[in-house]
Amino acid sequence: MAAWFTRENVCEAVKLVMDEGSEVGEQVRANHHKWKELLLSEGLESSYIDNLISKLQDMVK
């Protein structure tokens, strides 16, 4: 199912998120901050690699 958006729809959505004091914008920025903190947290990459190695070792057993 295809969805079509007009230039005005996109403009309205961007303004809604970017406007200072916008409740939607505040929610988006807070969510962005949470994801940034998670993805930049120390040890995240190594924990994924450690988990992958463990699963590969289990497959070999």
Secondary structure, 3 states (H helix, E strand, C coil): CCCCCCHHHHHHHHHHHHCCCCHHHHHHHHHHHHHHHHHCCCCHHHHHHHHHHHHHHHHHC
